[in-house]
Structure formats: C-alpha cells, structure tokens
Amino acid sequence: MRVIYDQKTDTLTIILSDAPVTESDEDKPGIILDYDASGNVVSLEILDASRRVIQPTRMEYELAGQPA
C-alpha cells in the first residue's frame, strides 16, 4: 500500500494494489474509486484533499489491537 499527496494538484491517492485500473467511478463528488477487472478496489483518490483531510501531508499507521 502506498499513499501519495500531490501538492500541485491537491490530490491524495491511496494505492491498495498494483493491479491495472480498468474502471473508475466518482461515487461522491471529489472521491474517485479505481477498480481492477474483477471489480476489486485498486486505489482511492481524494480531490481537493487540503479541504477534505485535516493534514494531507501527515499519516499515521496503526495495527488494530496493538499498543500505540
């Protein structure tokens, strides 16, 4: 998994898989889901990220049930 924030385009992208994207869907305005040929989510794009995410340049990673 990779997370990329592009300051120029103000886009936050979360890549879940390296599978080729065969379909994209903007289900909600500014939120784009990319799918592979089997219908699995490959990535998520958040447009105008600085307005939608508190700190798009900061990321925390946590395993559920593990001490912080």
C-alpha positions as CSV (number, residue, x, y, z in Angstrom):
1,M,0.0,0.0,0.0
2,R,1.2,3.5,-0.9
3,V,-0.1,6.9,0.0
4,I,0.8,9.9,-2.2
5,Y,-0.1,13.5,-1.7
6,D,0.5,15.8,-4.7
7,Q,0.6,19.4,-3.5
8,K,0.4,20.8,-7.1
9,T,-3.0,19.1,-7.8
10,D,-4.1,18.9,-4.1
11,T,-4.8,15.2,-4.6
12,L,-4.4,12.4,-2.0
13,T,-4.1,8.9,-3.6
14,I,-4.2,5.7,-1.6
15,I,-3.0,2.8,-3.7
16,L,-4.0,-0.6,-2.4
17,S,-2.9,-2.8,-5.3
18,D,-0.6,-2.6,-8.4
19,A,-3.3,-4.3,-10.5
20,P,-4.2,-2.3,-13.7
21,V,-7.2,0.0,-13.3
22,T,-10.0,-0.9,-15.7
23,E,-12.7,1.3,-14.4
24,S,-13.0,4.5,-12.3
25,D,-16.1,5.8,-10.5
26,E,-16.7,9.1,-8.8
27,D,-19.4,7.9,-6.4
28,K,-19.3,11.1,-4.4
29,P,-18.1,14.4,-5.7
30,G,-14.3,14.6,-5.3
31,I,-13.9,10.9,-4.3
32,I,-12.7,8.6,-7.1
33,L,-12.5,4.8,-6.7
34,D,-10.5,2.8,-9.2
35,Y,-11.3,-0.9,-9.9
36,D,-9.4,-3.8,-11.5
37,A,-11.0,-6.2,-14.0
38,S,-12.5,-8.3,-11.2
39,G,-14.2,-5.3,-9.5
40,N,-11.7,-5.0,-6.6
41,V,-10.8,-1.5,-5.4
42,V,-7.3,-0.7,-6.6
43,S,-7.0,2.9,-5.4
44,L,-8.8,5.8,-3.9
45,E,-8.3,9.4,-5.0
46,I,-9.4,12.4,-2.9
47,L,-9.6,15.6,-4.9
48,D,-9.1,19.0,-3.1
49,A,-7.6,17.0,-0.3
50,S,-6.5,20.0,1.7
51,R,-10.2,20.9,2.2
52,R,-11.3,17.3,3.0
53,V,-8.4,15.9,5.1
54,I,-7.2,17.6,8.3
55,Q,-3.5,17.1,7.4
56,P,-2.9,15.6,4.0
57,T,0.8,15.6,4.4
58,R,0.7,13.6,7.7
59,M,-0.1,9.9,8.0
60,E,-0.4,7.6,10.9
61,Y,-0.3,3.8,10.5
62,E,-1.7,1.6,13.3
63,L,-2.4,-2.1,13.6
64,A,-5.7,-2.8,15.4
65,G,-5.2,-4.4,18.8
66,Q,-1.5,-3.4,19.0
67,P,-0.2,-0.9,21.6
68,A,0.4,2.5,20.1
